[in-house]
Amino acid sequence: MGLQDTMRALADPTRREILNMLKSGRMAAGEIAERFPVTGASISRHLSVLRDAGLIRDSREGKFIYYELNASVLEEIMLWITDLRGGNENDKRE
């Protein structure tokens, strides 16, 4: 997992919407899929990309797979972006 994988995962609007949905707590794959007008296979692929990028975690309970945000990776990204933004703002002031 690297920054390139993370940025690729975040580039897709469907994946960003899935992350927004998971802000309120974990959800089953079926719950996520029913909110999108695409096939279950397509949502499964989006979930795999997010998981491979480390942005979400999954756990199996019986027949269901539940997904939740991986806050530590999101925090790292936010810190990196904040550092970038801070550097750019300082450059503009000088």
C-alpha positions as CSV (number, residue, x, y, z in Angstrom):
1,M,0.0,0.0,0.0
2,G,1.4,3.4,-0.9
3,L,0.3,6.9,-1.5
4,Q,-0.3,6.2,-5.2
5,D,-2.8,3.5,-4.3
6,T,-4.5,5.7,-1.8
7,M,-4.8,8.6,-4.2
8,R,-6.1,6.3,-7.0
9,A,-8.7,5.0,-4.6
10,L,-9.8,8.5,-3.6
11,A,-10.0,9.7,-7.2
12,D,-13.3,7.8,-7.9
13,P,-16.5,9.5,-6.8
14,T,-18.2,6.2,-6.0
15,R,-15.4,5.3,-3.6
16,R,-15.5,8.7,-2.0
17,E,-19.2,8.3,-1.4
18,I,-18.7,4.9,0.1
19,L,-16.2,6.5,2.5
20,N,-18.7,9.2,3.4
21,M,-21.3,6.5,4.1
22,L,-18.9,4.7,6.4
23,K,-18.3,7.8,8.5
24,S,-21.4,7.0,10.5
25,G,-20.3,3.4,11.3
26,R,-19.7,0.0,9.8
27,M,-22.0,-1.3,7.1
28,A,-22.6,-4.7,5.4
29,A,-21.6,-5.0,1.8
30,G,-25.2,-5.4,0.8
31,E,-26.3,-2.2,2.6
32,I,-23.6,-0.3,0.7
33,A,-24.5,-1.9,-2.7
34,E,-28.2,-1.1,-2.4
35,R,-27.5,2.6,-2.3
36,F,-25.9,2.7,-5.8
37,P,-27.4,2.1,-9.2
38,V,-24.6,-0.3,-10.3
39,T,-24.1,-4.0,-10.0
40,G,-23.0,-5.7,-6.8
41,A,-19.9,-6.8,-8.6
42,S,-19.0,-3.2,-9.3
43,I,-19.4,-2.2,-5.6
44,S,-17.4,-5.3,-4.6
45,R,-14.5,-4.0,-6.8
46,H,-14.8,-0.5,-5.3
47,L,-14.6,-2.0,-1.8
48,S,-11.6,-4.1,-2.8
49,V,-9.8,-1.0,-4.1
50,L,-10.5,0.9,-0.9
51,R,-9.4,-2.1,1.2
52,D,-6.2,-2.6,-0.7
53,A,-5.4,1.1,-0.3
54,G,-5.9,0.7,3.5
55,L,-8.8,3.1,3.7
56,I,-11.3,0.6,5.0
57,R,-11.2,-2.7,6.9
58,D,-13.5,-5.7,6.6
59,S,-14.7,-8.4,8.9
60,R,-16.8,-11.4,8.2
61,E,-19.7,-12.3,10.5
62,G,-21.5,-15.4,9.3
63,K,-22.7,-14.8,5.8
64,F,-22.0,-11.0,5.9
65,I,-18.9,-8.9,5.4
66,Y,-18.9,-5.6,7.2
67,Y,-16.8,-2.6,6.2
68,E,-15.5,0.3,8.4
69,L,-13.2,3.2,7.9
70,N,-9.5,2.8,8.8
71,A,-9.1,6.1,10.5
72,S,-5.3,5.8,11.0
73,V,-4.7,5.9,7.2
74,L,-7.1,8.7,6.7
75,E,-5.4,10.7,9.5
76,E,-2.0,10.2,7.8
77,I,-3.4,11.5,4.5
78,M,-5.0,14.5,6.2
79,L,-1.7,15.3,7.9
80,W,0.2,15.1,4.6
81,I,-2.3,17.3,2.8
82,T,-2.3,19.8,5.7
83,D,1.5,19.9,5.5
84,L,1.3,20.5,1.8
85,R,-1.2,23.2,2.1
86,G,0.7,24.9,4.9
87,G,3.8,24.9,2.8
88,N,2.0,26.5,-0.1
89,E,0.4,29.2,2.1
90,N,3.7,30.1,3.6
91,D,5.3,30.4,0.1
92,K,2.5,32.8,-0.9
93,R,3.1,35.1,2.1
94,E,6.8,35.5,1.6
